[in-house]
């Protein structure tokens, strides 16, 4: 079963951490970015060590979806570097797979908590944004102060205080109001 493509920004933090002093860094050359022409559907993707990790499943704008062992992730084009074998991600395969496994575990936890009656909080946990009234194929229906709204599963995460969304109360209400205005406008 294919998993949905998810973000992996944390995966690339390691590549941004300086590992040597300024003199050594000045001598070291950063890997060249992967040419855009090499980022095409079906192209193999390697890790920073040249080990094959998967292949490109889709390219859309500045984003590239990579299929890895039936799972997927979406990364920006600038996450790729040119290697001797082809386009490579700036991380070792072990780290890439670990991030995918953690994302899968997080999704399972959210699915377990996402049920009718569950309160949904803001990202900081300070506000209750709504209550789940139903589960729909495209996500969950929330009863909010602005009326019912369907939110995609990807909008939720499990915080220390329970089910939450990646926005604060002000952002959530502004988004709901904007969506309602757009729907009324046509």
Secondary structure as UniProt FT lines:
FT   STRAND          6..7
FT   HELIX           9..12
FT   HELIX           13..16
FT   HELIX           22..27
FT   HELIX           36..38
FT   TURN            41..42
FT   STRAND          44..46
FT   TURN            48..49
FT   STRAND          52..60
FT   TURN            61..62
FT   STRAND          63..68
FT   TURN            69..70
FT   STRAND          71..76
FT   HELIX           77..79
FT   STRAND          80..82
FT   STRAND          87..89
FT   HELIX           93..113
FT   TURN            116..117
FT   STRAND          119..121
FT   TURN            123..124
FT   STRAND          128..136
FT   TURN            137..138
FT   STRAND          139..144
FT   TURN            145..146
FT   STRAND          147..151
FT   HELIX           153..155
FT   STRAND          156..159
FT   TURN            160..161
FT   STRAND          162..165
FT   HELIX           169..185
//
